[in-house]
Amino acid sequence: MEFNVKHGALETIKTGCLVVGINEARTLTGTAASLDGICGGQISAAVKRGDITGKSGQSLMLFALPGISAQRVLLVGTGKNAEMSDRDFRKLAQKVVATLKNGGATDAVLALTALPVKNRDLYSRTRLLVETVRESLYQFDQFKSKKADKPRLKKCTLWSADKADAEALKRAILHGQAISDGTDLTRDLGNLPGNVCTPTYLAKEAKALAKQFKGIEAEVLEEKDMKALGMGSLLAVSAGSAEPAKLIRLSYQGTDAKAKPHVLVGKGITFDTGGISIKPGASMDEMKYDMCGAATVLGVFKAIVSLQLPINLTVLIASAENMPSGTAAKPGDIVTSMSGQTIEILNTDAEGRLVLCDALTYAERFNPASVVDIATLTGACIVALGSHTTGVMGNNDELIEKLLDAGKQADDRGWQLPLFDEYQEQLDSPFADIANIGGPKAGTITAACFLSRFTKAYPWAHLDIAGTAWISGGKEKGATGRPVPLLTQYLLNQVQG
């Protein structure tokens, strides 16, 4: 989708469709009122007839209005509140795309950026609009023999009455497009089946991404390398699979080499059967999404590098396939992690923390400014927060607050859960330094407590995206691309101050 910016007299702009918002007030205001005067009151006449009232979710297409150069005018309802919520604004944008993407127009002018959205300035509401339009146009059909029709809508022009707004609009488009490109990559990788997206495939994708941009370092550690480093925990997960594990690194230097890098660590379990502690068969196909943490860090990396942000960024992906076999790890096995801490594996389906703990220890060598791991880690997080909010925990309050603020800015929200010392006791083992599960209570928190044992050398936060990384079941099933917007915003904030 191409986006550009235009200002000036709206009625003189030639386009396939002009999109204008109207609220539930009886009297037209703003852009709608101006256009109504030019077209001889045809918009207000439609309102009086009850063709549209301005209620949120409503729309009405008008054709060939006199005095207006646009071939069509699409009226969309903005509701009765003086300010729209993020959710209402997104729904409006989704309605516009649903109406236009397979309609007659190949381009549209959106006179929506001036609509009042609560707690959002011109830049942030415009970026939200761009990202929502892109999200609504996403398609994944590469395995269908009959491809879906490509949307007819190819170009969106964002209109502003004031030329002075052009810079904010252009910056919003630049950032929104980069975040959307990263989100699309994350969704594509997440939606791939497990027989295609293996640890080896993720390594190839990472190397391919590195080749798209100059100055990117790419490194893939093989199982023999991990064994030499003492990564017994990570290797215990891949032991039951014919697919070899990979530890993947991409590094981008956008500023002084002496500046500490921010490190993102992604869980990359490309398929999770549960291992010997095998999962129930129902919906097990969705365990291809257990690598969405890995997909996220690749999406964020693409967004940051495409923007050429002045920041140093390293992403690590701990990737393996968790399968049951004669060589698989068993409940009761004890392994030694790279940190030297021993782990009693009480449940082989708690494998994400086993691959992450060695990657988090490995992250120490980069002397990081911060480390954030992203993982579809616990079903308990869905019980606690549902599918709307990412769980956030960590050892540094300032870092956690920055992530929560970034989530609000990006409309990709997180919520902090506690990591009180009392929860650590649930991980006690009579035979090893630590058990890999803490029992049925507070499963999301005890999983983060486990990871915290390996992150004492730097500021660290953990994002549990088990509820937000994909949509389950039905026609809407698929990867969401979250939390690419949250993490990209977090890194943008490090640069913008």
Secondary structure, DSSP 8 states (H G I E B T S, - for coil): -EEEEEES-GGG---SEEEEEE-SSSS--HHHHHHHHHTTSHHHHHHHHTS----TT-EEEEES-TT--SSEEEEEE--SSSSB-HHHHHHHHHHHHHHHTTSS-SEEEEE-TTS-BTT--HHHHHHHHHHHHHHHH----TT-SS-----S--EEEEEES-GGGHHHHHHHHHHHHHHHHHHHHHHHHHHS-TTTS-HHHHHHHHHHHHHTSTTEEEEEE-HHHHHHHT-HHHHHHHTT-SS--EEEEEEEE-S-TTS--EEEEEEEEEEE--TTS---STTGGGGGGGGHHHHHHHHHHHHHHHHT-SSEEEEEEEEEEE--STTS--TTEEEE-TTS-EEEES-TT--HHHHHHHHHHHGGGG--SEEEEEE---HHHHHHHTTT-EEEEES-HHHHHHHHHHHHHHT--EEE----HHHHGGG--SSSSEES---STTHHHHHHHHHHTT-TTS-EEEEE-TTTSEE-SSTT-EE--TTHHHHHHHHHHHHH-
